[in-house]
């Protein structure tokens, strides 16, 4: 997984509340076991509309999706962040993001950012703004010189900064685990 430190990009705005994971990646595309090609299926049903925001030229290359409230609700499918990353997004910004989706996003290198209602409203009202997201300082620099902070679980932040998922983190602790186990060998009676 690629480390996440600073991301500067234009935004794409999808001002719809309660976007569930079945809208992000419809269930009929979940028969795959790899991530390849899922970006092409992102919001597949909505993308049938030529006017859908992700079909527009100005959406190409944008790495930050600004979504409505309660983004990623519904099922726990990990394919949803896979599809977002496959399309090219590296961060999703909303006033609220579903907990399971947030966990899956972090495990795959997609930064979920929850901002206050005023900032969220500004982002929704100004599609195409260029933002600078700094994960180390946990801030977003907005146009006009304004900066806002955001919260993120410390372990999630560490993993994103290091470009590691939970398994990578555990495997890096192997020598410490072995040393601990040698102090108190397992006794089976």
C-alpha positions as CSV (number, residue, x, y, z in Angstrom):
1,X,0.0,0.0,0.0
2,X,1.3,3.4,-0.9
3,X,2.0,5.7,2.1
4,X,-0.4,8.6,2.5
5,X,1.1,11.9,3.7
6,X,-0.1,14.9,1.6
7,X,-2.7,14.9,-1.1
8,X,-3.4,17.9,-3.3
9,X,-6.3,17.6,-5.7
10,X,-9.4,19.0,-7.1
11,X,-12.7,17.7,-5.6
12,X,-15.6,16.0,-7.2
13,X,-18.8,16.7,-5.4
14,X,-21.6,14.1,-5.0
15,X,-24.1,15.9,-2.8
16,X,-26.3,12.9,-2.0
17,X,-26.9,11.7,1.5
18,X,-26.9,8.0,2.6
19,X,-25.0,6.6,-0.4
20,X,-24.7,3.0,0.5
21,X,-22.1,0.5,-0.6
22,X,-24.5,-1.1,-3.1
23,X,-24.6,2.2,-5.0
24,X,-20.8,2.6,-4.8
25,X,-20.3,-0.9,-6.3
26,X,-23.4,-2.9,-7.1
27,X,-23.6,-6.5,-5.8
28,X,-23.5,-8.0,-9.3
29,X,-19.8,-7.0,-9.4
30,X,-18.8,-8.7,-6.2
31,X,-18.0,-12.1,-7.7
32,X,-14.4,-11.0,-8.2
33,X,-11.7,-11.7,-5.7
34,X,-9.2,-9.1,-6.9
35,X,-9.4,-5.4,-7.1
36,X,-8.7,-5.1,-10.8
37,X,-11.3,-3.5,-12.9
38,X,-13.6,-2.4,-10.0
39,X,-12.8,1.3,-10.7
40,X,-14.6,1.0,-14.0
41,X,-17.7,-0.3,-12.1
42,X,-17.8,2.5,-9.5
43,X,-21.3,3.8,-9.3
44,X,-22.1,1.6,-12.3
45,X,-25.9,2.2,-12.2
46,X,-25.6,6.0,-11.8
47,X,-22.9,6.2,-14.5
48,X,-25.4,5.1,-17.1
49,X,-26.6,8.7,-17.0
50,X,-24.2,10.7,-19.3
51,X,-24.6,13.7,-17.0
52,X,-23.5,11.9,-13.9
53,X,-20.7,13.8,-12.2
54,X,-18.1,11.1,-12.7
55,X,-18.8,11.0,-16.4
56,X,-17.8,14.7,-16.8
57,X,-14.4,15.7,-18.1
58,X,-13.7,17.8,-15.0
59,X,-14.0,14.7,-12.8
60,X,-11.0,13.0,-14.5
61,X,-7.9,13.0,-12.4
62,X,-9.7,14.3,-9.2
63,X,-8.6,12.4,-6.2
64,X,-10.9,13.7,-3.6
65,X,-14.6,12.9,-3.4
66,X,-16.8,15.1,-1.4
67,X,-20.0,13.2,-0.6
68,X,-23.2,13.8,1.3
69,X,-23.9,12.7,4.9
70,X,-23.6,9.1,6.0
71,X,-21.4,8.0,3.0
72,X,-20.7,4.3,2.8
73,X,-23.6,3.0,4.8
74,X,-25.1,-0.4,4.2
75,X,-23.1,-3.5,3.8
76,X,-19.6,-4.1,4.9
77,X,-18.3,-4.9,1.4
78,X,-14.6,-4.1,1.1
79,X,-15.2,-3.8,-2.7
80,X,-16.5,-0.2,-2.1
81,X,-13.2,1.3,-1.2
82,X,-11.5,-0.9,-3.8
83,X,-13.7,0.6,-6.5
84,X,-13.1,4.2,-5.3
85,X,-9.4,3.7,-5.3
86,X,-9.6,1.9,-8.7
87,X,-11.3,5.0,-10.1
88,X,-8.5,7.2,-8.7
89,X,-9.8,8.6,-5.4
90,X,-7.4,8.8,-2.4
91,X,-9.8,10.5,0.0
92,X,-13.5,10.8,0.7
93,X,-14.7,13.9,2.6
94,X,-18.1,14.2,4.3
95,X,-19.7,15.4,7.4
96,X,-20.2,11.7,8.4
97,X,-19.0,8.4,7.0
98,X,-20.2,5.0,8.0
99,X,-17.9,3.3,10.5
100,X,-17.4,0.0,8.7
101,X,-16.7,1.8,5.5
102,X,-14.1,4.0,7.3
103,X,-12.3,0.8,8.5
104,X,-12.3,-0.8,5.1
105,X,-11.1,2.5,3.5
106,X,-8.1,2.9,5.8
107,X,-7.1,-0.8,5.3
108,X,-6.9,-0.1,1.6
109,X,-5.2,3.3,1.6
110,X,-8.3,5.5,1.1
111,X,-8.5,8.4,3.7
112,X,-11.9,9.0,5.1
113,X,-12.2,12.6,6.4
114,X,-15.1,13.9,8.4
115,X,-15.4,17.6,8.6
116,X,-17.6,20.0,10.5
117,X,-21.0,21.0,8.9
118,X,-19.9,24.5,7.9
119,X,-16.8,23.2,6.0
120,X,-18.9,20.4,4.5
121,X,-21.4,22.9,3.2
122,X,-18.6,25.0,1.7
123,X,-17.2,22.0,-0.1
124,X,-20.6,20.9,-1.4
125,X,-21.3,24.4,-2.7
126,X,-17.9,24.7,-4.5
127,X,-17.2,21.7,-6.7
128,X,-13.8,21.6,-8.2
129,X,-12.0,23.3,-5.3
130,X,-8.4,22.3,-4.9
131,X,-7.7,21.0,-1.4
132,X,-4.5,20.1,0.3
133,X,-5.0,17.3,2.8
134,X,-2.0,16.8,5.2
135,X,-2.4,13.6,7.1
136,X,0.5,14.3,9.5
137,X,-1.0,17.5,10.8
138,X,-4.5,16.2,10.2
139,X,-5.5,19.4,8.4
140,X,-7.2,20.4,5.1
141,X,-6.1,23.6,3.5
142,X,-9.1,25.3,1.7
143,X,-9.0,28.0,-0.9
144,X,-8.7,31.5,0.7
145,X,-6.2,30.4,3.3
146,X,-8.6,28.7,5.7
147,X,-7.5,25.5,7.3
148,X,-9.6,22.9,9.2
149,X,-8.6,20.0,11.3
150,X,-10.0,16.5,11.2
151,X,-9.9,13.5,13.6
152,X,-8.6,10.1,12.7
153,X,-7.9,7.1,14.9
154,X,-4.2,7.0,15.8
155,X,-3.6,3.5,14.6
156,X,-5.3,4.2,11.3
157,X,-3.2,7.3,10.9
158,X,0.0,5.4,11.6
159,X,-0.9,2.7,9.1
160,X,-1.8,5.2,6.4
161,X,1.4,7.2,7.0
162,X,3.5,4.1,6.8
163,X,1.6,2.5,3.9
164,X,0.8,-0.6,5.9
165,X,-2.4,-2.5,6.6
166,X,-3.1,-4.3,9.9
167,X,-1.4,-7.5,8.7
168,X,1.7,-5.6,7.6
169,X,1.8,-4.0,11.1
170,X,1.5,-7.4,12.9
171,X,4.1,-9.0,10.7
172,X,6.5,-6.2,11.5
173,X,6.1,-7.1,15.2
174,X,7.1,-10.8,14.7
175,X,10.5,-10.6,16.5
176,X,8.8,-8.9,19.5
177,X,6.1,-11.5,19.6
178,X,8.7,-14.3,19.4
179,X,10.7,-12.8,22.2
180,X,7.7,-12.5,24.4
181,X,6.6,-16.1,23.7
182,X,10.0,-17.4,24.6
183,X,9.6,-15.8,28.1
184,X,6.4,-17.7,28.8
185,X,6.2,-20.8,26.6
186,X,2.8,-22.2,26.0
187,X,1.9,-25.1,28.3
188,X,-0.6,-27.6,27.3
189,X,-1.7,-30.2,29.9
